[in-house]
């Protein structure tokens, strides 16, 4: 029996091109009588599939951007990882506005975090601040210096300075503003200044108006930002060496950075001192000097420094100065003051440094003899054979001039003589300080009595070389000292001065400075004169050449 034929209906296998028709081809047009779903069936299906892909792409990008910076440097070197972390921290703490940036810098330099020396030297900045500052630097063996910032008012009746709105916990301070702290005997003679802090919460229980009335009324209110520098002219003032080394040079070190905008307040004020050094002082301040003891008015300042900074004997150390000034800048100030140049308060101030005065260009082989000043003493350390010394200088080719200084000799006269001199001869003593008036390249010849070698080198030799002078020493032999006749040539006093010096400064001074005269060996002295003349001949400072380097020679 024939089986009926069965028809199996199989769906045709789609072609590969048909499976990608949703990407590659548009859908067939719909019959005209039926509107496709959406806005056209093919476009709807394309949009449904594209939107999720777009969302996924955006999400992936957003996730990558949120990855922490540290994960980006996992495989880098440690140093790179540290740098990146620092950058991230910097980004987190960045303050975009200029005002906020300034506040951040001030916060890192808060008064409590800075040493007192930074305020005194100006490294911490100065001027106005809401937060009061009171601190003292007592680390130097030569001087104590205190610093006040805020509402500072003098009280001459009690020799004190009051600081209102002082930092909480600040204690009173006492200072003797003189630069020989290591000499107790001389420091006891110096007036003491008491610094009294008055906290902001003093007078609790009273209103603000009543608390203000408790403050001392300002008789003189000095401009904001113009500080006061308080110091003493007591002690050894009267000796020209100490007037410069203990007073004027430390005052320059402390006050020069203010450019004249500073008020000088002086304890143990001497009118003769102002008359003698007024030409220097008027180049350090644009204001009248205050006599702290006798000016009974209350002076009010925003900033006060009590005491003077000091670098050493006749020294200005550029590394310790905020503006890099040196002893040569102090010398330039001397030349301004004593050569009749305009002062800092004039309408056309002369800036430092000033070119040192010089004589006309001279060829020493043809021109007049070089000028030599011989400073003499009358009471001790006298040159007993002075006429022979003067003759030796003349025979060596110098034009000698003997100078017998008196206390009343005006400094402009001394300055004029030394500023035009080629060489200076002096026995160790205060008068040697006047080498500060000499031009670089000139010669300082110091006669050093027995027992004074160290003092001569430290007090005058090294400072002279820092100024660019040629420094020569004539060291007196034991038989040339008057001490040989008094104590005996073979005595300990003459042969071993260290024994006397070990007993203290005053014992050394009594023997070697107060009781000694000298007789110079003309033969040995002549050797130094020839060395000085040779140096001047080689030195071409005044004729446009390069000056010879300062050196040190000694003849025993």
C-alpha positions as CSV (number, residue, x, y, z in Angstrom):
1,X,0.0,0.0,0.0
2,X,1.3,3.2,-1.0
3,X,1.9,5.5,2.0
4,X,0.6,8.9,1.6
5,X,3.3,11.4,0.9
6,X,4.1,13.6,3.9
7,X,5.2,17.2,3.5
8,X,7.8,18.5,6.0
9,X,7.9,22.2,6.1
10,X,11.5,23.3,7.0
11,X,12.5,27.0,7.6
12,X,15.2,28.1,5.2
13,X,18.7,28.5,6.9
14,X,19.4,32.1,7.1
15,X,22.4,33.4,5.3
16,X,25.3,35.2,7.1
17,X,24.4,38.3,5.4
18,X,20.9,38.1,6.6
19,X,22.0,37.7,10.3
20,X,23.8,41.1,10.1
21,X,21.0,42.8,8.4
22,X,20.2,44.9,11.6
23,X,23.6,46.5,11.2
24,X,24.3,46.5,7.5
25,X,20.8,47.0,5.9
26,X,17.8,49.1,6.4
27,X,14.5,47.2,7.1
28,X,12.0,46.6,4.2
29,X,9.4,49.3,3.8
30,X,6.1,48.7,5.6
31,X,2.9,48.4,3.7
32,X,1.3,51.8,3.1
33,X,-1.8,51.0,5.1
34,X,0.1,50.2,8.4
35,X,2.2,52.7,10.3
36,X,5.3,51.1,11.8
37,X,5.8,51.0,15.6
38,X,7.7,53.9,16.8
39,X,9.1,56.1,14.1
40,X,10.0,53.3,11.8
41,X,10.6,49.8,13.0
42,X,14.4,49.6,12.1
43,X,15.4,52.9,13.6
44,X,13.6,52.0,16.9
45,X,15.5,48.7,17.1
46,X,18.8,50.5,16.4
47,X,18.1,53.1,19.2
48,X,17.2,50.4,21.7
49,X,20.5,48.6,21.2
50,X,22.8,51.8,20.9
51,X,21.6,53.5,24.1
52,X,22.9,50.7,26.5
53,X,26.2,50.7,24.7
54,X,26.6,54.4,25.1
55,X,25.7,54.2,28.8
56,X,28.2,51.5,29.3
57,X,30.9,53.6,27.6
58,X,30.2,56.7,29.8
59,X,30.2,54.6,32.9
60,X,33.6,53.0,32.0
61,X,35.2,56.4,31.4
62,X,33.8,57.8,34.7
63,X,35.2,54.8,36.6
64,X,38.7,55.3,35.1
65,X,38.8,58.9,36.1
66,X,37.9,58.1,39.7
67,X,40.8,55.7,40.1
68,X,43.1,57.1,43.0
69,X,46.4,58.5,42.0
70,X,48.2,55.9,44.1
71,X,46.8,53.1,41.9
72,X,48.3,54.8,38.9
73,X,51.9,54.4,40.2
74,X,51.8,50.9,41.6
75,X,54.5,49.7,39.2
76,X,56.6,52.9,39.4
77,X,59.7,53.5,41.5
78,X,59.4,54.5,45.1
79,X,60.7,58.0,44.5
80,X,58.1,58.5,41.8
81,X,55.4,57.2,44.1
82,X,56.5,59.7,46.8
83,X,56.5,62.6,44.3
84,X,53.0,61.7,43.2
85,X,51.7,61.5,46.7
86,X,53.1,64.9,47.5
87,X,51.4,66.2,44.4
88,X,48.1,64.7,45.6
89,X,48.5,66.3,49.0
90,X,49.4,69.6,47.5
91,X,46.2,69.4,45.3
92,X,44.1,68.6,48.3
93,X,45.4,71.5,50.4
94,X,45.6,74.1,47.6
95,X,43.9,77.4,48.3
96,X,43.2,79.2,45.1
97,X,42.7,82.7,46.4
98,X,45.7,85.0,47.0
99,X,44.3,86.0,50.4
100,X,44.0,82.4,51.5
101,X,47.5,81.6,50.2
102,X,48.9,84.5,52.3
103,X,47.0,83.2,55.4
104,X,48.5,79.8,54.9
105,X,52.1,81.2,54.7
106,X,51.5,83.3,57.8
107,X,50.2,80.2,59.6
108,X,53.4,78.2,58.9
109,X,55.5,81.1,60.2
110,X,53.6,81.7,63.5
111,X,55.5,83.6,66.2
112,X,55.6,80.6,68.5
113,X,57.5,78.5,65.9
114,X,60.3,81.0,65.2
115,X,63.4,81.7,67.2
116,X,63.7,85.2,68.8
117,X,66.8,85.9,66.7
118,X,64.6,85.7,63.6
119,X,62.5,88.7,64.8
120,X,65.6,90.7,65.9
121,X,67.4,90.3,62.6
122,X,64.2,90.8,60.6
123,X,64.2,87.3,59.1
124,X,60.7,86.7,60.5
125,X,59.3,90.0,59.0
126,X,58.1,92.9,61.1
127,X,55.5,95.5,61.1
128,X,52.0,95.1,62.3
129,X,50.4,92.0,63.7
130,X,47.4,91.3,65.8
131,X,49.2,88.7,67.8
132,X,51.7,90.2,70.2
133,X,55.3,89.0,70.4
134,X,57.7,89.1,73.4
135,X,60.9,87.2,73.4
136,X,64.6,87.5,74.4
137,X,67.7,86.1,72.8
138,X,70.2,85.4,75.5
139,X,72.4,83.0,73.6
140,X,75.3,85.4,72.8
141,X,78.1,85.8,75.3
142,X,78.3,89.5,74.5
143,X,74.7,90.8,74.7
144,X,71.1,90.0,75.5
145,X,68.5,91.3,73.1
146,X,64.7,91.4,73.6
147,X,62.0,91.9,71.0
148,X,58.5,93.3,71.4
149,X,55.7,93.6,68.8
150,X,52.3,94.9,69.4
151,X,51.2,97.9,71.6
152,X,54.5,98.8,73.3
153,X,54.7,101.9,75.5
154,X,57.6,103.3,77.4
155,X,57.4,104.1,81.1
156,X,60.4,106.3,82.0
157,X,59.3,106.6,85.6
158,X,60.1,102.9,86.2
159,X,62.6,102.5,83.4
160,X,60.4,100.0,81.7
161,X,58.6,99.1,78.5
162,X,55.0,97.8,78.7
163,X,53.6,95.5,76.1
164,X,49.8,95.4,76.0
165,X,47.9,92.4,74.6
166,X,51.1,90.4,75.3
167,X,51.1,86.6,74.5
168,X,49.4,84.5,77.2
169,X,52.0,83.3,79.7
170,X,54.6,85.9,78.9
171,X,56.8,86.8,81.9
172,X,58.6,90.0,82.7
173,X,62.1,90.4,81.3
174,X,65.1,92.5,82.5
175,X,67.8,93.6,80.1
176,X,70.9,95.7,80.5
177,X,71.3,96.9,76.8
178,X,75.1,97.0,76.5
179,X,77.4,94.6,74.6
180,X,79.9,93.5,77.3
181,X,77.7,91.0,79.0
182,X,80.7,88.9,80.0
183,X,82.1,91.7,82.2
184,X,79.9,91.6,85.3
185,X,81.6,94.6,86.9
186,X,80.9,97.0,84.0
187,X,77.4,95.5,83.4
188,X,76.4,96.4,87.0
189,X,76.9,100.1,86.0
190,X,74.5,99.9,83.1
191,X,70.9,101.0,83.6
192,X,68.4,98.1,83.5
193,X,65.3,98.0,81.4
194,X,62.3,96.0,82.6
195,X,59.8,94.7,80.0
196,X,56.4,94.2,81.5
197,X,53.8,92.1,79.5
198,X,50.2,93.0,80.0
199,X,48.0,90.2,78.7
200,X,44.8,90.8,76.7
201,X,42.6,89.5,79.5
202,X,44.2,91.8,82.2
203,X,41.5,93.7,84.0
204,X,38.8,91.1,83.6
205,X,35.5,92.2,85.1
206,X,35.8,95.6,83.4
207,X,34.5,96.7,80.1
208,X,36.7,97.4,77.1
209,X,36.5,101.2,77.6
210,X,37.7,100.8,81.3
211,X,40.5,98.5,80.3
212,X,41.7,101.0,77.7
213,X,41.7,103.7,80.4
214,X,44.1,101.6,82.5
215,X,46.7,101.8,79.7
216,X,49.3,104.6,79.9
217,X,48.2,107.4,77.6
218,X,50.4,107.9,74.6
219,X,52.1,111.3,74.7
220,X,54.0,110.5,71.5
221,X,52.6,107.9,69.1
222,X,55.2,107.0,66.6
223,X,54.2,105.9,63.0
224,X,53.1,102.3,62.7
225,X,56.0,100.1,61.4
226,X,58.7,102.4,62.7
227,X,60.4,100.5,65.5
228,X,62.5,101.7,68.5
229,X,66.0,100.4,69.3
230,X,66.9,100.8,72.9
231,X,70.6,100.8,73.9
232,X,73.0,102.3,76.5
233,X,76.0,104.6,76.0
234,X,77.3,103.9,79.4
235,X,80.1,101.4,80.2
236,X,83.4,102.2,78.4
237,X,81.9,105.1,76.4
238,X,84.6,107.7,76.4
239,X,87.2,105.3,74.9
240,X,87.1,105.6,71.1
241,X,87.7,101.9,70.6
242,X,84.8,100.9,72.8
243,X,82.6,103.7,71.3
244,X,83.0,102.0,68.0
245,X,83.3,98.3,68.9
246,X,80.7,98.2,71.7
247,X,78.4,100.9,70.5
248,X,78.4,102.3,66.9
249,X,79.1,99.1,65.0
250,X,76.6,97.0,67.0
251,X,74.1,99.8,66.4
252,X,74.8,99.6,62.7
253,X,74.3,95.8,62.8
254,X,71.0,96.2,64.6
255,X,69.4,99.2,63.0
256,X,70.8,99.6,59.5
257,X,68.2,97.2,58.0
258,X,65.5,99.8,58.7
259,X,66.9,102.3,56.3
260,X,66.5,105.2,58.7
261,X,62.9,104.4,59.6
262,X,63.8,103.6,63.2
263,X,63.8,105.6,66.5
264,X,66.9,105.4,68.7
265,X,66.2,105.4,72.4
266,X,69.3,106.0,74.5
267,X,70.0,105.1,78.2
268,X,72.7,107.1,80.0
269,X,72.6,109.7,77.2
270,X,75.6,112.0,76.8
271,X,75.3,115.3,74.9
272,X,79.0,115.2,73.9
273,X,78.4,111.7,72.5
274,X,75.7,113.0,70.2
275,X,77.8,116.0,69.2
276,X,80.8,113.7,68.4
277,X,78.9,111.0,66.5
278,X,75.8,112.9,65.2
279,X,77.1,112.7,61.6
280,X,76.9,108.9,61.9
281,X,73.7,108.7,63.8
282,X,71.7,110.9,61.4
283,X,72.5,108.3,58.7
284,X,70.9,105.5,60.8
285,X,67.7,107.3,61.8
286,X,65.3,109.9,60.3
287,X,64.0,110.8,63.8
288,X,65.1,112.7,66.9
289,X,67.0,110.6,69.4
290,X,65.1,110.0,72.7
291,X,66.8,110.3,76.1
292,X,65.1,107.5,77.9
293,X,66.0,108.7,81.4
294,X,65.0,112.4,81.1
295,X,62.3,112.3,78.5
296,X,59.3,111.8,80.8
297,X,56.8,111.4,78.0
298,X,55.2,108.0,77.1
299,X,56.3,106.9,73.7
300,X,54.2,104.3,71.9
301,X,55.6,101.9,69.3
302,X,54.4,98.9,67.3
303,X,57.8,97.3,67.5
304,X,60.7,97.6,70.0
305,X,64.2,96.0,70.1
306,X,65.9,96.3,73.5
307,X,69.7,95.8,73.2
308,X,72.2,95.5,70.3
309,X,73.4,92.6,68.2
310,X,77.2,92.2,68.0
311,X,79.3,90.1,65.7
312,X,82.7,90.6,67.3
313,X,85.5,93.2,67.7
314,X,85.0,95.9,65.0
315,X,83.3,93.3,62.9
316,X,80.2,93.3,60.7
317,X,79.7,89.7,59.5
318,X,77.9,89.7,56.1
319,X,76.6,86.1,56.7
320,X,74.7,87.3,59.8
321,X,73.3,90.5,58.2
322,X,69.9,90.2,56.5
323,X,71.0,92.3,53.6
324,X,74.6,91.0,53.4
325,X,76.2,94.3,54.5
326,X,79.8,94.2,55.8
327,X,82.3,96.4,57.7
328,X,83.0,98.1,54.3
329,X,79.4,99.4,54.3
330,X,79.9,100.8,57.8
331,X,83.1,102.5,56.6
332,X,81.1,104.0,53.7
333,X,78.7,105.4,56.2
334,X,81.7,107.0,58.1
335,X,82.9,108.6,54.8
336,X,79.4,110.0,54.2
337,X,79.2,111.5,57.6
338,X,82.7,113.0,57.9
339,X,83.3,114.1,54.3
340,X,80.3,116.4,54.1
341,X,78.2,114.2,51.9
342,X,74.3,114.5,52.0
343,X,72.7,112.8,55.0
344,X,70.0,110.1,54.8
345,X,67.4,112.7,55.7
346,X,68.2,115.0,52.8
347,X,66.1,115.2,49.7
348,X,68.7,113.4,47.7
349,X,70.3,110.7,50.0
350,X,73.5,109.2,48.9
351,X,73.1,105.4,48.7
352,X,75.6,102.9,50.3
353,X,78.2,101.8,49.6
354,X,80.0,105.0,48.8
355,X,83.3,104.8,46.9
356,X,86.1,105.4,49.4
357,X,87.9,108.7,49.1
358,X,91.1,108.6,47.2
359,X,94.0,110.9,46.3
360,X,94.7,111.7,42.6
361,X,96.2,108.9,40.7
362,X,99.9,108.8,41.8
363,X,102.9,107.1,40.4
364,X,105.0,106.6,43.6
365,X,108.2,106.3,41.5
366,X,107.9,109.9,40.3
367,X,105.4,111.8,42.5
368,X,105.6,113.1,46.0
369,X,106.5,110.8,48.9
370,X,103.6,108.8,50.3
371,X,102.0,110.3,53.3
372,X,102.5,108.5,56.7
373,X,100.7,109.5,59.9
374,X,102.4,108.6,63.2
375,X,100.0,108.5,66.1
376,X,101.7,109.1,69.5
377,X,100.8,108.6,73.1
378,X,101.7,110.7,76.1
379,X,101.0,108.7,79.3
380,X,101.8,105.1,78.5
381,X,103.0,102.9,75.7
382,X,105.1,105.9,74.6
383,X,107.7,105.6,71.8
384,X,110.8,106.7,73.7
385,X,112.9,107.2,70.6
386,X,110.2,109.0,68.5
387,X,112.7,111.4,66.7
388,X,114.6,108.4,65.4
389,X,111.4,106.7,64.2
390,X,110.4,109.9,62.3
391,X,113.8,110.1,60.7
392,X,113.6,106.4,59.7
393,X,110.3,107.0,58.0
394,X,111.6,109.9,56.1
395,X,114.7,108.0,55.0
396,X,112.5,105.1,53.8
397,X,110.8,107.5,51.4
398,X,107.7,108.6,53.4
399,X,106.5,112.0,54.3
400,X,105.8,111.5,58.0
401,X,103.3,113.6,60.0
402,X,103.0,113.2,63.8
403,X,99.5,113.3,65.2
404,X,99.0,113.9,68.9
405,X,95.3,113.3,69.4
406,X,93.3,114.8,72.2
407,X,89.8,114.0,73.3
408,X,88.5,117.3,71.8
409,X,90.1,116.7,68.4
410,X,87.2,116.7,66.0
411,X,86.6,113.5,64.2
412,X,86.2,115.2,60.8
413,X,89.8,116.5,61.2
414,X,91.1,112.9,61.9
415,X,89.0,111.5,59.1
416,X,90.4,114.1,56.6
417,X,94.0,113.3,57.6
418,X,93.6,109.5,57.4
419,X,91.4,109.4,54.3
420,X,94.3,111.1,52.3
421,X,97.1,109.1,54.0
422,X,99.0,106.1,52.6
423,X,100.2,104.6,55.8
424,X,99.5,104.8,59.6
425,X,101.9,104.0,62.4
426,X,100.7,103.6,66.0
427,X,101.4,101.8,69.2
428,X,98.7,99.4,70.3
429,X,95.9,101.4,71.9
430,X,92.5,103.0,71.3
431,X,93.8,105.4,68.7
432,X,94.5,102.5,66.3
433,X,90.6,102.3,65.9
434,X,90.9,105.3,63.4
435,X,92.2,102.9,60.8
436,X,88.5,102.7,59.9
437,X,89.0,106.0,58.1
438,X,91.7,104.6,55.8
439,X,91.3,103.6,52.2
440,X,91.6,100.0,51.0
441,X,95.2,99.2,49.9
442,X,96.8,101.6,52.4
443,X,99.1,100.3,55.2
444,X,98.5,100.0,58.9
445,X,101.7,99.4,60.9
446,X,101.0,98.6,64.5
447,X,103.8,98.6,67.2
448,X,102.9,95.8,69.6
449,X,104.4,96.0,73.2
450,X,105.3,92.9,75.2
451,X,102.3,90.9,76.4
452,X,99.8,92.4,73.9
453,X,100.2,90.2,70.9
454,X,96.8,88.6,71.0
455,X,94.9,91.8,71.7
456,X,96.8,93.6,68.8
457,X,95.9,90.9,66.3
458,X,92.3,90.4,67.4
459,X,91.2,93.9,68.0
460,X,93.0,95.7,65.1
461,X,94.9,93.3,62.8
462,X,92.1,91.1,61.6
463,X,89.5,93.9,61.3
464,X,92.1,96.0,59.3
465,X,92.6,93.1,56.8
466,X,88.8,92.7,56.4
467,X,88.8,96.3,55.2
468,X,91.4,95.6,52.6
469,X,94.4,97.2,54.4
470,X,97.9,95.9,54.4
471,X,98.6,95.0,58.0
472,X,102.1,95.0,59.4
473,X,103.2,94.4,63.0
474,X,106.3,95.4,64.8
475,X,106.6,93.2,67.9
476,X,108.6,94.8,70.7
477,X,111.5,92.6,71.9
478,X,111.9,92.1,75.7
479,X,115.0,94.3,75.9
480,X,113.1,97.1,74.1
481,X,110.3,97.3,76.7
482,X,110.6,99.5,79.8
483,X,109.4,96.5,81.8
484,X,112.8,94.9,81.4
485,X,114.3,97.8,83.5
486,X,111.5,97.6,86.0
487,X,111.2,93.8,86.5
488,X,114.5,92.5,85.0
489,X,115.1,91.2,81.5
490,X,114.8,87.5,82.7
491,X,111.7,88.1,84.9
492,X,108.5,86.1,84.3
493,X,106.7,89.4,83.5
494,X,109.0,90.0,80.5
495,X,109.7,86.5,79.3
496,X,106.3,84.8,79.9
497,X,103.4,87.3,79.8
498,X,100.9,84.4,79.8
499,X,101.5,84.1,83.6
500,X,100.2,87.6,84.2
501,X,97.5,87.4,81.6
502,X,96.1,84.2,83.3
503,X,95.3,86.3,86.4
504,X,92.7,88.3,84.4
505,X,92.2,91.3,82.2
506,X,92.7,93.9,84.9
507,X,96.0,92.5,86.0
508,X,97.3,92.2,82.5
509,X,96.1,95.8,81.8
510,X,97.8,97.1,84.9
511,X,101.2,95.7,83.9
512,X,101.4,95.6,80.1
513,X,99.1,98.5,79.1
514,X,99.4,101.0,81.9
515,X,103.1,100.7,82.9
516,X,104.9,100.0,79.7
517,X,106.8,102.2,77.2
518,X,108.9,101.1,74.2
519,X,112.1,101.8,72.4
520,X,111.9,100.8,68.7
521,X,114.9,99.1,67.0
522,X,115.4,101.3,64.0
523,X,117.0,98.5,62.0
524,X,114.1,96.1,62.5
525,X,111.6,98.9,62.0
526,X,113.3,99.9,58.8
527,X,112.6,96.4,57.4
528,X,108.8,97.0,57.8
529,X,109.0,100.4,56.3
530,X,110.6,99.0,53.2
531,X,107.9,96.3,53.0
532,X,105.2,99.1,53.4
533,X,106.8,101.1,50.6
534,X,107.1,98.1,48.3
535,X,103.4,97.3,48.9
536,X,102.4,100.9,48.0
537,X,104.5,100.8,44.9
538,X,102.9,97.5,43.8
539,X,99.4,98.6,44.8
540,X,97.6,100.1,41.8
541,X,94.3,100.9,43.5
542,X,94.4,104.6,42.8
543,X,95.6,104.2,39.2
544,X,92.8,101.9,37.9
545,X,94.6,98.6,38.5
546,X,93.6,95.7,40.6
547,X,94.5,96.3,44.3
548,X,96.9,93.9,46.0
549,X,95.4,91.4,48.4
550,X,95.6,92.4,52.1
551,X,98.3,90.5,54.0
552,X,99.9,90.4,57.4
553,X,103.6,90.6,58.1
554,X,105.3,90.8,61.5
555,X,108.8,91.6,62.6
556,X,110.1,90.5,65.9
